[in-house]
């Protein structure tokens, strides 16, 4: 319940900031991109990191607000000691609130829901038999726009998987249509 309250508060803040900046739309349209980085887990039986990949796309309603969907592959996470590695992925939908700092540089926050998928259940959670589910995801990032169509982003996101947190730090390339 605490997760839902925190996510609801974050979404209200994103929507409120978008409404406050309203119709001053300058940058609108569809975009797509891909990223590479590092996934981290340090909970229960797992303490590992691996190379992670993502693809994403979205629609920018104005320069302050957009919706984004994507897919993240967290790689193979090894358990402490002995055991079977865990492979995880996620499909997500988030609201993205952006704060322009200069003409080319901006910061953003995102919050939404994700559908995670594990190759097997997490043994460190007592009674857990699920290998997929739906939980919140949220993150922060910065973006530098090289041209009207190309931007480089640095992003740190958290994907909650039941009571386990999967973190993802990555560099992303975004292309606006």
C-alpha positions as CSV (number, residue, x, y, z in Angstrom):
1,X,0.0,0.0,0.0
2,X,2.9,2.3,0.8
3,X,4.2,1.8,-2.8
4,X,0.9,2.8,-4.3
5,X,0.6,6.0,-2.1
6,X,4.2,7.0,-3.1
7,X,3.5,6.3,-6.8
8,X,0.2,8.2,-6.7
9,X,1.9,11.2,-5.1
10,X,4.6,11.2,-7.8
11,X,2.0,11.0,-10.6
12,X,0.0,13.8,-9.1
13,X,3.1,16.0,-8.9
14,X,4.0,15.2,-12.6
15,X,0.5,16.0,-13.8
16,X,0.3,19.1,-11.7
17,X,3.6,20.5,-13.1
18,X,2.4,19.7,-16.6
19,X,-0.8,21.6,-16.0
20,X,1.0,24.5,-14.5
21,X,3.1,25.0,-17.5
22,X,0.1,24.2,-19.8
23,X,-0.1,25.4,-23.3
24,X,3.4,26.9,-23.8
25,X,4.1,23.8,-25.9
26,X,7.2,24.0,-28.0
27,X,8.5,20.5,-28.3
28,X,5.8,18.0,-29.3
29,X,5.7,14.8,-31.1
30,X,6.8,11.1,-31.1
31,X,10.2,9.9,-30.0
32,X,12.1,6.6,-29.7
33,X,15.4,5.5,-28.4
34,X,17.6,2.9,-26.9
35,X,19.9,2.6,-23.9
36,X,22.7,0.6,-22.4
37,X,23.9,0.5,-18.8
38,X,24.2,-1.4,-15.5
39,X,21.5,-3.2,-13.6
40,X,21.9,-3.6,-9.8
41,X,20.2,-5.7,-7.2
42,X,21.3,-6.0,-3.5
43,X,18.5,-7.7,-1.6
44,X,17.9,-11.1,-0.1
45,X,19.9,-13.8,-1.8
46,X,21.1,-11.5,-4.6
47,X,23.9,-9.0,-4.7
48,X,25.0,-8.5,-8.3
49,X,25.1,-6.2,-11.3
50,X,25.0,-6.9,-15.0
51,X,24.9,-5.1,-18.4
52,X,21.3,-4.0,-19.2
53,X,19.6,-2.8,-22.3
54,X,16.4,-0.9,-23.0
55,X,14.3,0.4,-25.8
56,X,11.7,3.1,-25.4
57,X,9.2,5.3,-27.2
58,X,6.8,8.0,-26.3
59,X,4.9,11.1,-27.1
60,X,5.9,14.6,-25.9
61,X,2.7,16.6,-25.4
62,X,4.6,19.8,-24.7
63,X,8.2,20.6,-23.4
64,X,7.1,19.8,-19.9
65,X,5.1,16.6,-20.1
66,X,5.1,13.3,-22.0
67,X,4.2,9.6,-21.8
68,X,6.8,6.9,-22.3
69,X,6.6,3.2,-22.7
70,X,9.5,0.8,-23.0
71,X,11.2,-2.5,-22.5
72,X,14.2,-3.1,-20.2
73,X,16.3,-6.3,-20.0
74,X,18.2,-6.5,-16.7
75,X,20.6,-9.2,-17.8
76,X,21.6,-12.2,-15.6
77,X,21.9,-11.5,-11.9
78,X,23.9,-14.0,-9.8
79,X,23.0,-15.0,-6.2
80,X,25.3,-14.7,-3.2
81,X,27.2,-17.9,-2.9
82,X,25.6,-20.8,-4.8
83,X,22.4,-20.9,-6.7
84,X,20.8,-20.3,-10.0
85,X,21.2,-16.9,-11.7
86,X,18.0,-14.8,-12.1
87,X,17.1,-13.3,-15.5
88,X,14.7,-10.3,-15.4
89,X,12.9,-8.0,-17.8
90,X,10.2,-5.3,-17.7
91,X,7.7,-3.6,-19.9
92,X,6.7,-0.2,-18.5
93,X,4.5,2.8,-19.1
94,X,5.4,6.1,-17.3
95,X,4.4,9.8,-17.1
96,X,7.5,12.0,-17.7
97,X,7.7,15.5,-16.3
98,X,10.5,17.6,-17.7
99,X,12.1,20.8,-16.4
100,X,14.2,22.7,-19.1
101,X,17.3,24.2,-17.6
102,X,18.8,25.7,-20.8
103,X,17.7,25.5,-24.4
104,X,19.6,22.2,-24.8
105,X,19.8,20.8,-21.3
106,X,16.9,19.5,-19.2
107,X,16.1,17.3,-16.2
108,X,13.2,14.9,-15.9
109,X,11.4,12.6,-13.5
110,X,9.2,9.7,-14.4
111,X,6.8,7.5,-12.6
112,X,4.4,4.7,-13.7
113,X,3.7,1.0,-13.7
114,X,5.7,-1.9,-15.1
115,X,5.0,-5.5,-15.9
116,X,8.0,-7.5,-14.8
117,X,9.0,-11.0,-15.9
118,X,11.5,-13.3,-14.2
119,X,12.8,-16.6,-15.6
120,X,11.8,-18.1,-12.2
121,X,10.5,-17.0,-8.8
122,X,12.7,-15.2,-6.3
123,X,13.7,-17.7,-3.6
124,X,14.6,-15.1,-1.0
125,X,10.9,-14.0,-0.6
126,X,9.1,-16.6,1.6
127,X,6.1,-18.0,-0.1
128,X,6.9,-16.3,-3.5
129,X,5.8,-18.5,-6.4
130,X,5.4,-15.6,-8.9
131,X,7.6,-15.2,-11.9
132,X,5.8,-12.2,-13.2
133,X,3.7,-9.3,-11.8
134,X,2.9,-5.6,-11.9
135,X,4.6,-3.0,-9.6
136,X,5.6,0.6,-9.7
137,X,8.7,2.1,-11.5
138,X,10.2,5.5,-11.2
139,X,13.3,7.4,-12.1
140,X,15.3,10.6,-12.6
141,X,17.4,11.7,-15.5
142,X,19.1,14.5,-17.4
143,X,19.0,15.1,-21.2
144,X,21.2,17.1,-23.5
145,X,19.8,17.9,-26.9
146,X,22.4,18.0,-29.7
147,X,20.0,18.9,-32.5
148,X,16.2,19.2,-32.8
149,X,16.0,15.5,-33.3
150,X,18.9,13.9,-31.3
151,X,19.4,13.9,-27.6
152,X,21.6,12.0,-25.1
153,X,20.1,11.0,-21.8
154,X,21.5,9.7,-18.5
155,X,18.9,8.0,-16.4
156,X,18.6,6.2,-13.0
157,X,15.5,4.1,-12.6
158,X,14.1,1.8,-10.0
159,X,11.9,-1.2,-10.9
160,X,10.1,-2.7,-7.9
161,X,9.7,-6.5,-8.1
162,X,7.5,-7.5,-5.2
163,X,9.7,-6.6,-2.2
164,X,12.9,-6.6,-4.3
165,X,14.3,-3.4,-6.0
166,X,16.1,-3.7,-9.3
167,X,18.0,-0.5,-10.1
168,X,19.1,0.5,-13.6
169,X,21.6,3.2,-14.5
170,X,22.0,3.9,-18.2
171,X,23.0,6.1,-21.1
172,X,20.3,6.5,-23.7
173,X,20.1,8.0,-27.2
174,X,16.7,9.6,-28.1
175,X,15.5,10.4,-31.5
176,X,12.5,12.8,-32.0
177,X,10.3,12.4,-35.2
